[in-house]
Amino acid sequence: MRKLPIIFLLCLQFGAFAQIGGTSAFTFALIENSARHTALGGVSITNTDDDPSAGFQNPALINQGMHNTASLSYANQVADLNYGFGSYSRSWDTASSFLFSIGYYDYGTFIRTNDAGDILGEFTAADYNFQVGYSKKYTDRITLGVNGKFLYSVYEAYVSTAGAIDLGAAYTDEDNLFTAGLLIKNMGYQFIRYDDNSPREPLPFDVQASISKKLAHNPLRFSLTLHNLHRWNNSYVNVNARNKEIDLESGTVKNQELPFAEKAMRHVIFNTELVFSDNFQIRTGYNHQRRAELGPENRRALTGFSWGLSIGVKKLKISYGSAGYFPGIASNYFSVSRDLSSFRKSKSKSKYKSMGNPDF
């Protein structure tokens, strides 16, 4: 893995020219995978708190503190969509760590009909993300990492597969309580197409950067995250906008021209954490793009805002996160993580106690 820094720089140059505009398949590869990420606005690529789910997003966050730790997450989204995630981390030496993860996205059961509307039965739809991550600490402050992914989709009789990688970097200054992260996400290739007669579809490429700072004598930790850095204009044609313009020649809706400040803000996610201790944290986030695109123009309410908390209970870390996608509709994530090494030690101690060993 000594060539990892060189690969990282080469892929950064490649990624800067990739996926400019257009749509993509396998967009589930961008979905947040834990209650913590949900509470922080959907993207968090800096702080870890030794939670294995952090490495699912940025492989450079996989570290020794996650050794033999597992995390499980469940999300109940809108329209009865259900997501499940699991991660397990393992370290083999003082500098290298691995993370094994799986993501499951269940979209429910649908009614199958023919062109005339006759009901023929039912079908299901689901996506899967199988992921292996590796990180290596190169200096006391710099860590680089890579995620390898196998993406699998099945919608009724339509099946598609793809492979992708994430390249991440993390900078940590423990003395000044400052962290920074850089992530190149979902560079890959569609192996099997949904339809053999259709062209191959691109993956949801993204470039993200983040900085985080915790106050020295205060529980507050602030983070600023930028996403979609490879594409300046994130606006799209909103056919339902009240002030939309129609092209008189073609009859199509013109793309909405946004001011500079609005284009810039659609790359920004703000979040704040109150880190009272390892066992109690409160989190909030704001995703401007989510608010601008999903909230109704006349009543956005809490669209784009998110919040959550984490509580440590008997060596378990239990987290909850809620994010607003539409007024009155929120997604809810639940996560739990545990150090399996401590679990085994507890069982061993109980065994010796039952045998009357005075050392326990």
C-alpha positions as CSV (number, residue, x, y, z in Angstrom):
1,M,0.0,0.0,0.0
2,R,3.0,2.3,-0.3
3,K,1.7,3.5,-3.6
4,L,-1.6,4.7,-2.1
5,P,-0.6,8.4,-1.9
6,I,0.3,8.4,-5.7
7,I,-3.0,6.7,-6.6
8,F,-4.8,9.2,-4.5
9,L,-3.4,12.2,-6.4
10,L,-3.9,10.6,-9.8
11,C,-7.6,9.8,-9.0
12,L,-8.1,13.4,-7.7
13,Q,-7.0,14.7,-11.1
14,F,-9.2,12.2,-12.9
15,G,-12.2,12.9,-10.6
16,A,-12.0,16.7,-11.3
17,F,-13.1,16.1,-14.9
18,A,-15.6,13.3,-14.2
19,Q,-19.4,13.4,-14.0
20,I,-19.9,17.0,-15.0
21,G,-23.7,17.2,-15.1
22,G,-26.1,14.4,-16.1
23,T,-27.7,11.8,-14.0
24,S,-26.4,8.5,-12.6
25,A,-27.4,5.1,-11.4
26,F,-26.8,3.6,-8.0
27,T,-27.6,6.8,-6.2
28,F,-28.1,4.8,-3.0
29,A,-24.3,4.9,-2.6
30,L,-24.7,8.5,-1.4
31,I,-27.2,7.8,1.3
32,E,-26.1,8.4,4.9
33,N,-25.5,5.1,6.8
34,S,-25.9,6.0,10.5
35,A,-27.8,8.1,13.0
36,R,-24.8,10.3,13.5
37,H,-24.5,11.2,9.8
38,T,-28.2,11.8,9.6
39,A,-28.1,14.2,12.5
40,L,-25.2,16.1,11.0
41,G,-26.9,16.8,7.7
42,G,-26.2,13.7,5.7
43,V,-22.4,14.0,5.2
44,S,-19.7,13.8,7.8
45,I,-16.1,13.0,6.7
46,T,-14.0,14.3,9.6
47,N,-14.7,13.2,13.2
48,T,-15.1,9.6,14.1
49,D,-15.6,9.1,17.9
50,D,-14.3,5.6,17.2
51,D,-17.6,4.7,15.4
52,P,-17.0,2.2,12.6
53,S,-19.8,3.7,10.6
54,A,-17.6,6.8,10.0
55,G,-15.3,4.7,7.8
56,F,-18.3,3.8,5.6
57,Q,-18.3,7.4,4.3
58,N,-14.6,8.3,4.6
59,P,-12.1,5.3,4.7
60,A,-9.4,7.6,6.1
61,L,-11.4,7.7,9.4
62,I,-10.9,4.0,10.0
63,N,-8.5,3.9,13.0
64,Q,-7.1,1.8,15.8
65,G,-9.8,2.9,18.2
66,M,-12.4,1.0,16.2
67,H,-10.5,-2.3,16.6
68,N,-12.9,-5.2,17.0
69,T,-15.9,-2.8,17.2
70,A,-19.2,-3.4,15.3
71,S,-22.0,-1.0,14.5
72,L,-25.6,-1.6,13.3
73,S,-28.0,1.0,11.9
74,Y,-31.6,1.0,10.8
75,A,-33.5,3.7,9.1
76,N,-37.2,4.1,8.5
77,Q,-37.5,6.5,5.6
78,V,-40.6,8.1,4.0
79,A,-43.1,5.8,2.2
80,D,-42.0,2.8,4.3
81,L,-38.6,2.6,2.8
82,N,-36.2,0.7,5.1
83,Y,-32.4,0.8,5.2
84,G,-30.0,-1.3,7.2
85,F,-26.3,-1.0,7.7
86,G,-23.6,-3.1,9.4
87,S,-19.9,-2.4,9.9
88,Y,-17.0,-4.2,11.7
89,S,-13.5,-2.9,12.1
90,R,-10.2,-4.8,12.6
91,S,-6.6,-3.6,13.0
92,W,-3.6,-5.9,12.3
93,D,-0.8,-3.5,13.2
94,T,-0.3,0.0,14.7
95,A,-0.8,1.8,11.4
96,S,-3.2,-0.2,9.3
97,S,-6.9,-0.8,9.9
98,F,-9.7,-2.5,7.9
99,L,-13.5,-2.0,7.8
100,F,-16.0,-4.5,6.5
101,S,-19.5,-3.1,5.8
102,I,-22.8,-4.0,4.1
103,G,-25.7,-1.7,3.3
104,Y,-29.2,-2.9,2.5
105,Y,-31.9,-0.7,0.9
106,D,-35.5,-2.2,0.8
107,Y,-38.0,-0.2,-1.2
108,G,-41.0,-2.5,-0.4
109,T,-43.5,-4.4,-2.5
110,F,-45.1,-3.0,-5.7
111,I,-48.1,-4.0,-7.8
112,R,-47.2,-5.4,-11.2
113,T,-49.6,-4.4,-14.0
114,N,-49.7,-4.6,-17.8
115,D,-50.1,-1.7,-20.3
116,A,-53.9,-1.9,-19.8
117,G,-53.6,-1.5,-16.0
118,D,-54.6,-5.1,-15.3
119,I,-53.0,-6.4,-12.0
120,L,-50.6,-9.3,-12.7
121,G,-49.2,-9.7,-9.2
122,E,-46.4,-8.1,-7.1
123,F,-42.7,-7.5,-7.2
124,T,-40.0,-6.1,-4.9
125,A,-37.1,-3.8,-5.4
126,A,-33.8,-3.5,-3.4
127,D,-30.2,-2.4,-3.5
128,Y,-27.1,-3.7,-1.8
129,N,-23.7,-2.2,-1.0
130,F,-20.9,-4.6,-0.1
131,Q,-17.8,-2.6,1.0
132,V,-14.3,-3.2,2.3
133,G,-12.2,-0.2,3.6
134,Y,-8.5,0.1,4.4
135,S,-6.7,3.0,6.1
136,K,-3.0,3.6,6.8
137,K,-1.5,6.3,9.1
138,Y,1.4,7.9,7.3
139,T,2.3,10.5,9.9
140,D,1.0,11.5,13.3
141,R,-1.5,13.8,11.6
142,I,-2.2,12.4,8.1
143,T,-4.2,9.2,7.3
144,L,-5.1,8.0,3.9
145,G,-7.7,5.4,3.1
146,V,-9.6,3.6,0.3
147,N,-13.0,1.9,0.1
148,G,-13.7,-0.8,-2.4
149,K,-17.4,-1.4,-3.2
150,F,-19.6,-3.9,-5.0
151,L,-23.0,-2.4,-5.8
152,Y,-26.0,-4.7,-6.6
153,S,-29.5,-3.6,-7.7
154,V,-32.5,-5.8,-8.4
155,Y,-35.8,-4.2,-9.5
156,E,-38.3,-6.9,-10.4
157,A,-36.5,-8.7,-13.3
158,Y,-34.0,-5.9,-13.9
159,V,-30.6,-6.5,-12.3
160,S,-27.5,-4.3,-12.4
161,T,-24.1,-4.5,-10.8
162,A,-21.2,-2.1,-10.5
163,G,-17.8,-1.6,-8.8
164,A,-16.6,1.6,-7.2
165,I,-13.9,3.0,-4.9
166,D,-13.7,5.9,-2.5
167,L,-10.4,7.7,-1.8
168,G,-10.1,9.6,1.5
169,A,-7.6,11.7,3.4
170,A,-7.8,12.9,7.0
171,Y,-5.7,15.5,8.9
172,T,-5.9,15.5,12.7
173,D,-4.3,18.1,15.0
174,E,-5.1,16.8,18.5
175,D,-3.3,19.7,20.2
176,N,-5.6,22.3,18.6
177,L,-8.7,20.0,18.4
178,F,-8.8,20.5,14.6
179,T,-9.6,18.0,11.9
180,A,-10.0,18.1,8.1
181,G,-11.0,15.6,5.5
182,L,-11.1,15.2,1.8
183,L,-13.1,12.5,-0.1
184,I,-13.4,11.4,-3.7
185,K,-16.4,9.2,-3.8
186,N,-17.9,6.6,-6.1
187,M,-15.4,6.3,-8.9
188,G,-16.4,3.2,-10.7
189,Y,-17.9,1.3,-13.6
190,Q,-21.3,-0.4,-14.2
191,F,-20.6,-4.1,-15.0
192,I,-24.1,-5.4,-15.8
193,R,-26.7,-3.0,-17.2
194,Y,-30.4,-3.0,-16.3
195,D,-31.1,-3.4,-20.0
196,D,-28.6,-4.8,-22.4
197,N,-29.9,-2.4,-25.1
198,S,-29.2,0.7,-23.0
199,P,-25.8,2.4,-22.6
200,R,-23.8,2.0,-19.4
201,E,-24.8,4.6,-16.7
202,P,-22.4,6.6,-14.6
203,L,-22.1,6.3,-10.9
204,P,-23.0,9.1,-8.4
205,F,-19.5,10.7,-8.3
206,D,-18.8,13.3,-5.6
207,V,-15.9,15.3,-4.2
208,Q,-16.3,16.4,-0.6
209,A,-14.1,18.4,1.8
210,S,-14.7,19.2,5.4
211,I,-13.1,21.0,8.4
212,S,-14.0,20.6,12.1
213,K,-13.0,22.5,15.2
214,K,-13.8,21.8,18.8
215,L,-13.5,24.6,21.4
216,A,-10.9,23.9,24.1
217,H,-12.9,24.5,27.2
218,N,-16.4,24.0,25.8
219,P,-18.4,21.0,24.5
220,L,-19.1,22.7,21.2
221,R,-17.7,21.3,18.0
222,F,-18.4,23.0,14.7
223,S,-18.0,21.5,11.2
224,L,-18.3,22.9,7.7
225,T,-18.7,20.4,4.8
226,L,-18.6,21.1,1.1
227,H,-20.0,18.5,-1.4
228,N,-20.3,18.3,-5.2
229,L,-17.1,20.2,-5.5
230,H,-16.6,18.8,-9.0
231,R,-19.7,20.6,-10.3
232,W,-20.2,24.3,-9.6
233,N,-23.9,24.6,-10.7
234,N,-26.0,22.1,-8.8
235,S,-29.3,23.6,-9.9
236,Y,-31.8,21.7,-12.1
237,V,-34.9,22.3,-14.1
238,N,-37.8,22.7,-11.6
239,V,-41.0,22.2,-13.7
240,N,-43.1,22.9,-10.6
241,A,-41.6,26.3,-9.7
242,R,-44.0,29.2,-9.5
243,N,-41.7,31.5,-11.3
244,K,-40.6,29.1,-14.0
245,E,-39.8,30.3,-17.5
246,I,-41.1,28.6,-20.7
247,D,-39.1,28.5,-23.9
248,L,-41.6,29.8,-26.5
249,E,-40.0,27.8,-29.3
250,S,-39.6,24.4,-27.7
251,G,-42.3,24.7,-25.0
252,T,-39.8,23.3,-22.4
253,V,-39.1,24.8,-19.0
254,K,-35.9,26.8,-18.9
255,N,-33.2,26.0,-16.4
256,Q,-33.5,28.3,-13.4
257,E,-30.6,30.8,-13.2
258,L,-29.5,31.1,-9.6
259,P,-27.4,34.0,-8.1
260,F,-23.8,33.3,-7.1
261,A,-24.5,33.1,-3.4
262,E,-27.3,30.5,-3.9
263,K,-25.1,28.3,-6.1
264,A,-22.4,28.5,-3.4
265,M,-24.7,27.6,-0.6
266,R,-26.0,24.5,-2.4
267,H,-22.5,23.0,-1.7
268,V,-22.6,23.7,2.0
269,I,-23.6,21.6,5.1
270,F,-23.2,23.1,8.6
271,N,-23.3,21.0,11.7
272,T,-22.7,21.4,15.4
273,E,-22.1,18.8,18.2
274,L,-22.3,19.3,21.9
275,V,-19.7,16.7,23.1
276,F,-20.4,16.6,26.8
277,S,-18.6,13.2,27.1
278,D,-18.0,10.0,25.2
279,N,-21.4,8.8,26.6
280,F,-23.5,11.8,25.8
281,Q,-23.6,14.0,22.7
282,I,-26.2,16.2,21.0
283,R,-26.0,16.9,17.3
284,T,-27.6,19.3,14.8
285,G,-27.1,19.9,11.1
286,Y,-28.3,22.0,8.2
287,N,-28.2,20.9,4.5
288,H,-29.0,23.9,2.3
289,Q,-29.3,22.0,-1.0
290,R,-31.9,19.6,0.6
291,R,-33.9,22.6,1.9
292,A,-33.8,24.5,-1.5
293,E,-34.7,21.5,-3.6
294,L,-37.1,19.5,-1.4
295,G,-39.0,22.2,0.6
296,P,-42.1,23.7,-0.9
297,E,-41.6,27.3,-2.0
298,N,-44.4,28.6,0.2
299,R,-43.6,26.6,3.4
300,R,-40.2,25.1,3.8
301,A,-40.6,24.6,7.6
302,L,-37.8,22.4,9.0
303,T,-36.8,20.9,5.6
304,G,-33.0,20.6,5.5
305,F,-32.5,20.7,9.2
306,S,-31.5,17.6,11.2
307,W,-30.8,16.7,14.8
308,G,-29.9,13.7,17.0
309,L,-28.2,12.5,20.1
310,S,-25.9,9.7,21.4
311,I,-26.0,7.9,24.7
312,G,-23.7,5.4,26.2
313,V,-25.5,2.6,28.1
314,K,-23.6,-0.4,29.5
315,K,-20.8,-0.3,27.0
316,L,-23.3,0.2,24.2
317,K,-23.4,3.5,22.2
318,I,-27.0,4.1,21.1
319,S,-27.6,7.0,18.6
320,Y,-30.7,8.5,17.1
321,G,-30.9,10.9,14.1
322,S,-33.8,12.6,12.4
323,A,-33.7,14.7,9.2
324,G,-36.4,16.7,7.6
325,Y,-37.0,16.1,3.9
326,F,-40.4,17.7,3.6
327,P,-42.6,19.7,6.1
328,G,-44.1,17.2,8.5
329,I,-42.1,14.2,7.1
330,A,-38.8,13.1,8.6
331,S,-36.5,10.1,8.3
332,N,-35.4,8.4,11.5
333,Y,-32.2,6.5,12.0
334,F,-31.2,4.3,14.9
335,S,-27.6,3.1,15.5
336,V,-25.9,1.0,18.1
337,S,-22.2,0.1,18.4
338,R,-20.1,-2.0,20.8
339,D,-16.5,-2.9,21.3
340,L,-16.6,-6.7,21.1
341,S,-13.3,-7.0,22.9
342,S,-14.9,-5.6,26.1
343,F,-17.8,-7.9,25.7
344,R,-15.5,-10.9,25.7
345,K,-13.6,-9.6,28.7
346,S,-16.8,-9.1,30.6
347,K,-17.8,-12.8,29.9
348,S,-14.3,-13.9,31.0
349,K,-14.5,-12.0,34.2
350,S,-18.0,-13.4,35.0
351,K,-16.6,-16.9,34.4
352,Y,-13.7,-16.4,36.8
353,K,-16.0,-14.8,39.4
354,S,-18.3,-17.8,39.3
355,M,-15.3,-20.0,40.0
356,G,-14.4,-18.0,43.1
357,N,-11.2,-16.5,41.7
358,P,-10.3,-13.6,44.2
359,D,-8.5,-11.6,41.4
360,F,-11.9,-10.7,39.8
